[in-house]
Amino acid sequence: MPPERRSYHALDAACIVETAERLVARIGERFPGSGLSRVGLSVLETAAVTRERAERLGRPNRPLRLTAAVSVGALLALVAYGLRALLGLDGFDRISEVLQATESLVNEFILLGLVGAFFFSLEGRLKRRRALIHLHELRSLAHIIDMHQLTKDPERLQSPLPDTASSPQRLMDAARLSRYLDYCSELLSLVTKLAALYGQALSDGVVFGAVNDIESLVGGLQRKIWQKISLLEAAGAEGKVPVRRTRKGAAA
């Protein structure tokens, strides 16, 4: 989308997908065939699906709204008939009939309110349920990304201890490890943006709370990643390991 036509007051799902495509390409070029590149492809697929899902959730459910309108209209007609009877247009011979009609009318009003509340809240509840299911998938995806940086420990680059049979392989130097951790942080940021699309599509407090939970989770995971990157930078400044970095979070 041309920059002059973009809105900077709301997230653009198409731009998020484009960003995911570039990030996946960068990871594939830097770490071809790696597990992180496969996770990146999963994030890209999730971004495309999330774009469609969020757009669908943001659209009104017309069949459901039509059903609600017909049901409420039928009850209104029933209440109107009761009012007509109560006003005596059909006539009453005894007070007991008036009281009975009044009680029936009150029950119809209560029923009308309950049915109206049920139908007009049903659409929101169904959309909320779908959004929470999708947000749970994004939460799981964030944990999967975190698993890929779990064994990427900068201290192992300086450790004099030999590897054991179960130790992770040391295949990266400091520069590549720093870039790998950068990519993990960027993938996590994309997860929060995808979650925010659901909050943007639905004005629902429960969904907002779930989105905030994912943002808090990702924030904690990213802090761990940047602690590792800080250790690499500090070691590079002391000359313990060579680190070729120009600025925090620099792109490949």
N, C-alpha and C positions, 0 to 999 in steps of 0.2 A: 504494500500500500504506500502511495507517495506520502512523504512527510507532511505536506501541507493539508492532506485529507485525514490524518490521524487525529484521534481524540486522545488528549492527555488527562482526561477525567475518569477514564475507565480502562481496565485491562483489555487489550486486544488479543483475542485467542489466536488469531492468525500470526501475529508477531511472536507470540510465545512458541508456536510450532516452528517458525522460521529460526528462532534462537536455538531451539532444541536440535534442529537439523544441522546448524553450523557447529554446535558443540559436539554432536556425535561424529561429525566429519573430522573435527580436530582430534578427538580421542582416538578415532580409528587410524589417523595418520601418525600420531605420536606413539600409540600402543596397539599396533595391529594384532588382531586375534586375541586380545586380552579379555579377561572376564569383565573388566570395566567397560570395554567397548560394547559388549553384549548387553550389559545393564543399560548403557546409553541408548541402545536401540529399543529396549523395553520402555525407557522413559519417552522416547520419541513416539512410539506406538500409543502409549498412554496419553500423550499430549494431543494427538490427533483424535483419539476417542473422546477425551475430555471435552474438546472443542465441540463435538457433535452433541454430547450429553448435556453440556451446560446450555447450549442453544435450545435443545429440546425442553429442558426443564424451565427455561425462561418463557416459553410460549404457553398461552392459555390452553387448557384441555377443554375444547369446545363441546365434545359429546357429553362430558361429565357436567359441564355448566348447563347444557341444555336439559339434561335429566333433572338437575336440581331446580331449574326454573319451572319445568313442567310439574314436578312434585309440589313445589311451593304454591304454584298457581292452582292446582287442584285443591289443596288445603284451604287456600283463600276463598275459593268458590264455596267450599263447604261451610266456612265461617260466615260468608255473606248470606248463605241460605239460613243459617242459624239466627243471624241478626234479623233477617226478614221475619222469621217466625216469632222472635222475641218481641218485635215491635208491634205484633198483633195483626200483621197483614193477613195472616191466615186465621187469626182469631183464637182466643183462649176462653174456655168456659169456667175454669177453676184456677185458683191461685197455685195449686200444686203443679199444674201444668207449666205455669210461668217459672216457678222455681226449678222444675226439672229441665226446662229449656235453657235457663240461665246456667245451671250446672254443666249441661252438655256443651254450651258455648264456651265456658271457661276451659273445659277440658280440651276443646278444639284449639283454643288459643295456645295452650301449653304445648299441645302436640305440634302445632305449627312452628312454634319457637324451637322445639327440639329437632324437628326434621330440617328446618332451615339451617340451624347451627351445624347439624351433621353434614349436610350436603355441601354447604359453603366452606366448611373446613376440611372436607374430604380431599379435595385437590391438593391443598397445602400439605396435608399429612402424607399423602402418597408421594409427592415430590420430595418431601423431607426424608422419607424412608429411603428413596433411591439415592439421594445425595449422600446420606450417611454411609450407605453401602460403598459408594464410589470413594468417599473420603477414607474409609477404612483401607481400601486398596492402596491409596496413596500413602497412608501411614506405613503399611507393610513395605512399600517400595522404598521409602526413606530408610527403613531398617536394613533392607538389602544393600543399599548403597553404602551404608555405614559398615556393613560386614566386609566390604571390599577394601576399606582403609584400616580395618582393625589391626592387621598384622604389619602394617607399614609404619614401623617404629623407627624414628631417626636415631635413637640411641644405639640401635644395632649396627649402624655404620661405624661407630667408634668403639664398640665393645670388643675387647680382646678375647673373650670367651669363644671357643669353637662351637660350631653348630652341632646340635644333636640330630638324631635320626628323624625327629618330629619337628625340627625347627623349620620355619618358612624359609624359602630360598632367598638369598640376597642377590637379586638380579638388577637392582637399580643403584645408580650413583645418587648423590645428593640432589643434583639438578633435576633428574628424571623423577625422583621421589617427590620433590617439591611440586613439580608439574602434575603428577598423579593426584596428590592431595588437593591441588587447586581444582582439578576436574571433579573430584568428589564433592567439593563444596559447591561448585556451580550446578551440578546435578541436583543437589539438595535444594538449592535456591529455586530451580525449576519446579520441583515438587510443591513448594509453597505457593508458587504462582498458579499452578494448576488447581490447587485446593481453593485459592482465592476466587477462581472463576465460578465455583459453585456458590460461594457466598455472595458474589456479584449477581448471579442469576436469580437467587432466591432471597427475599427479605424475611429471613426466618432466624430467630434467636438461637435455636438449637443448632442450626447449620453454622451460624457465626461462631458459636462456641467450639464446634468441632474443628473449624478452620483455625481458630486461635490455638487450639491444642496442637495441631500439626505444626504451626509456626513456632510454638514454644519447643516442641520436640526437635525440629530441625535446627533451631537456634542453639540448643544444647549440643547437638552433634557437630555443628560447624565450629563451635568454640573448641571442641577437642581437636578438630582438624587444624585450626589455626594455631593452637598450642604446639602441635607438631611442626608446623611450618616455621613458627617462631624459634623453636629449638634448632631447626636447620639453618636459619639465618644467623642465629647467635653463634653456632659452630663455624659457619662460614666466615663470620667476621673475625673469629679468633684464629682462623687458619687451620682448624681441625679437619674440616671437610670442604672441598670446593663447591660453592653454590653460585650458579650463574643466574642471578635474578636482577631485574631492573626496577621493578615496583611490585607492590603487593597485589596479587591477583592478576598479573599480566597475562594476556592471551597468548596462545601458541602461535 
